[in-house]
Amino acid sequence: MSLIELTRNAFQSGLSASKWLSLCKLYIARDLNSVLHNDVESALCNSVLVLFQRYPGDIHLQSYLKQAIQDGTLSLAIFVTTFLSAATSLQDAATLDILCKTVLEYHYMSGLPPNGSVVSFNDSPGMILRTVQNGVKLVQTACTLPTSPYHQVSTSSSELLILLMSTITDVSQISTTDAILFLDAANPLMQLPQLSEDVRHVLENFSLSLTYILGDDAKAAHEAQMMHTLQLALGKNDIGGSNADRDIITCSLLLYNLVSHRADDFGSGDGDRAVVLLIALIRWTSWKPDTFYKQLFQSAITCLAQEASLRDRHGSALLWRTFIVGRLPQLLARFEKAVDIEGMSDSEWRPAMQHAVSSLMQHSDLLQKCDTVCQNNETDSTGSPIQHVFMSELLHGLLTAGLIDHVYVTQASPFQQSDYVSKVHIDAQDHGQELEAYLESRFALDMNTEDLTPLVEKIWQDPSSHATFAEIIAKKFLSAAPSLDLETLGHVCKILYTHEHALEIVSLYVRLSELMASALTIIQDYDCESVGDPQTAVTHIGDVVIFLQATLGRYHLGKSRFMLNERRLTIDLLNSATVIYRIDDLKGDDAAAFNTWFKALFDSQIEGIEDSVLRSTRPRNLLKIAATVLSHAINLSVTGKMDKSVFDNGVQYFLDKLLIWTVEGVIKALLTDMKHKPFLIKTYTDVVQLLLKPYSCPQPVLRMLANTVLRSLQNDKPPMDDKFSRHHFNPTPIRNVALAALGLPTGELHHPPVIASPLGNPVLQAIRNTLASARAGKAPSLDIDRCLHWTNPTKFLFSLWTELSLASTLYGLETPRRIATYILTTPQASRSPPFLPIFLHLVLPTLIVTADQLVPPEQTVAVELLVSVVSSALTSALHVEWALLSACKEQRVVLGQPALAMARRLGEDLRRKTNSPTSNVIAQRLASSSSFTSNFPMFTADF
């Protein structure tokens, strides 16, 4: 008899875990006393694991393992190693989840660090790395299994993997072979969109560390590619295509990315990383400075002219105007300081800019459209109206940034004014102050935020004041957080969420994630216990919370990383406000806050909210339990356990400034909960309607909630069959409030005008619109985030390729190549995955199989497009990495994998497919290109 047979018989006989373990000990003492202890433990563990294949997710089998671990017969480290080695044969979510949770449970119970708990102190770095590699495979398996509300195996396996990776502290002890094997296992996992951001971040950093120990040859090749000797020959009649002196496509797509994703990494507000994209662009195109500036500015005014022609997007046109004449010159000034191109001197940039501006003045048709956006009737210093406002503003912006000089402005054209002065600057001069001091005084604490509307609008119409305004706001944020200066932070937050244009200005110039990190710090840490006036303090906290909610909703920053110095913050607290909790689940401070506030709001014996109530509750706890308090009161009111007058009086408190900042979470929670409680729907909707009253609910909160409300009210009747609820349910008032918040017409509508899926395939339509704009000589744009609302990344790339292939057969390779290169190599927002590794390792193999089956003429076009896009995208990715390293000193992976790693794997994949004509041709074309192999020398060696 073996251990496997003993365990199987014990389990099938229903023996308890303790009796099973006693039998195992007797068997081990009698028959396995000469076997190594580790091998005995592995055999014992395997005897249980093998049964999970026939009895998936069995709790009784789990108790066997727990008994062995608790008794000490099976060490946790051996269990982890054995379990992960066998995990690939256990393709069941319940089984994998309970096994992962077993590891996590006993690790945390031990109180030991991971090194000594989940791995043994005696394990070598190579052994640990192989265990981690098995953990990577487990997470990859977990991400592909069907999701279950009871077994979140992707969560538990991810937590286990992070624990395992924390045990590797010295990568220098890892062999080259082990490092390569790990990277081969980790790279596919990092491409999965289901992977959690925490695991992705850990894997990216660790993979980057491993790339530096792959041997002297690999390291030398890496350094050769990343330093200034990087070759720029690709694009000159090579397989990458011709980067001609006219490329409005790439520049327009880049500019649209800077503006539309201004609050994200690599957006306009992220100045240093925005410069990275500009550096990568000029290196990838191999343009001279004058060509670069000429193409960039021509693309910019084309974008603005297109926005200006859309009447319903006038606000967007104003945003483009301030970006072009205000922010873009600042970015280009940083760009000139950071860029370093071999054979190009600093003295070339000034003449290049002047040549580009002079060329720009020849586009009178576009400039006239741009002038229609500038409706602020600016005058020069003599009081004469400026006829060409946009060009004057642009010259002023370039002059202020130091990109041109006064002599050029004077000589450029008779109608340009070199002494252009804006209205805000004139106001500052009238007060005898510099612009910064003037704005500081106008936005001081004693100024009422509602009275600042005329000034904010004047600033919005004056791009030359935007940089100073944004700098003032940023300083206030960053100085308030360390000192917990709630009054200053609350005041500036209220300015930003009350005046939408103020927030838009700041988003172009400042990283909003940094401002939000400061605000989150205040929310997390602030305590009203010792403040003199807790009511004022809570009101300021409310302003901070509403700012965070408004900013998150407007710029979709829910998945962004918020860092303040070395502290990482999350929006979990804000998300917790949208949940109604079971009262029994509230613990500690949350339970105390619930009891205190429920009594304060819904106890007929108490009038008003005392300062002691505010001091006893941290604002973060109040935010979390607000929806639960109101929901509990609704339940009592409906069941007759609370007098209606008491209930109505308590609800009124939520309209007061002390609690109005909790309304966003309260309404979202009620709208979600009402779908599951038909007997409460009338009361819920009455409360929601009351809380959404325009005179009480802040306008930014109304705008945030509008889409949520409309989605919940897509039908005129509630989603229940209860006749009483349907008879008394009237969604029209709530819908009208939501529609008004969005600026849409209101009224009795049988079909509410909610946003619905467009006819046809919206992804294909978006791609086709982009291609059509490019062919028509317009500035193309593509909202990738919106496309990913309709499909997943892999399907999006297949759809993209379908359209690019068709366009290449009709109009040539250049337009598809440029669009594909932009999409594949532009760092995406945090909510979108990197596309290049997905394309190269998941999509490309399928495209190759398809191309193999085409007839020769079609196959030739398909192969040409594949070669062109692959070589162009890999080269562009390499330039992005180099620019990030040289300009920002950041050694991190932003495109999913390092370009060299992607190229190396691509080469291996192509070499293995010896029976594929398309693979062979692609490999030969890439290997025969001197410009490509100079950047990716592994192709010379492999082919």
Summary of the structure (lengths in Angstrom):
residues: 943
radius of gyration: 31.6
end to end distance: 55.0
largest distance: 106.3
contacts: 3126
relative contact order: 0.07
helix: 69%
strand: 1%
